[in-house]
Amino acid sequence: MENPLPFEVNKPVGEMTMVEIGEALENVTRWIEAERVREREARKVFEAVSSEVEGRVSKIRAYAEKLLKANRDKLSAFDGLLGNKPQVVIPQRSSRPAGIIHEPKNLGEAILSVWQLDRYGQPLTADELAEAVKDVGYQTSAAPTSLKSSINQALAKLCKVGRVIRYRADGSIIDSKDKTSRARKYLAATRLPEGVIAE
């Protein structure tokens, strides 16, 4: 059961004399300090227990790793007895993946992933990108107009850091320093034709 506070053992405040009230006020600081002492002692105990627990958890995890390794070794031994050869996965070397590598984490990543697909090797409009991001696994419940607005914002950031190049309606590249020309299409900087350098 929780210990009563010091003033809870006294008579109600309304029944106290002025002398008793003065004495109680003088004790307030002492009462508060006593509670702080209890807090500091409890904190020391907590920190000691917390440190001990972290050490024990680390040892338990290390033991679990040994268990998993031993389990894998046992399974490998069974494969040997059954004549099963371990499968060796040889990564395909390709300068440009033909399909989806992984689900994009955000819209900016999705936009850049579009140009990793072989069928999207040319400059695209914001509308075309809104459709293309679906092909790289990007999912959203946003309305088409809202998605296009988000794509324009993401493109602005990607263009600012030089990861996406802007194109005019006539197909010419817009200089990165040009803040007035309106972009009609966009292309990942990594997709620029050989020998073409964006200014």
Residue pairs with C-beta under 8 A, 6 or more apart in sequence:
5 31
6 27
6 31
7 24
7 31
10 16
10 20
10 24
11 20
13 21
16 24
76 86
79 85
79 86
96 116
96 118
97 116
97 117
98 117
98 118
99 117
100 113
100 117
100 135
100 136
100 137
101 113
101 116
102 137
103 136
103 137
103 138
104 110
104 113
104 133
104 136
104 137
104 138
107 133
107 138
107 140
107 150
107 151
107 154
108 154
108 157
108 158
110 133
110 136
110 137
110 138
111 129
111 133
111 151
111 154
111 155
111 158
111 164
112 158
112 163
112 164
112 188
113 133
113 136
113 138
114 120
114 124
114 129
114 132
114 133
114 135
114 136
115 121
115 187
115 188
115 190
115 191
116 136
117 132
117 135
117 136
120 132
120 135
121 191
122 187
123 167
123 171
123 185
123 186
123 187
124 132
124 185
124 186
124 187
125 184
125 185
125 186
126 148
126 151
126 152
126 155
126 186
127 148
129 151
129 155
129 186
130 144
130 147
130 148
130 151
133 151
140 147
142 150
155 164
155 183
155 186
158 164
159 165
159 166
159 176
159 183
159 186
162 176
162 189
162 198
163 188
163 189
164 186
164 187
164 188
164 189
165 173
165 174
165 186
165 187
165 188
165 189
165 192
165 198
166 173
166 174
166 181
166 183
166 185
166 186
167 173
167 174
167 183
167 184
167 185
167 186
167 187
168 174
168 181
168 182
168 183
168 184
169 184
171 185
173 196
173 198
173 199
174 181
174 183
175 199
176 198
176 199
177 199
189 198
192 198
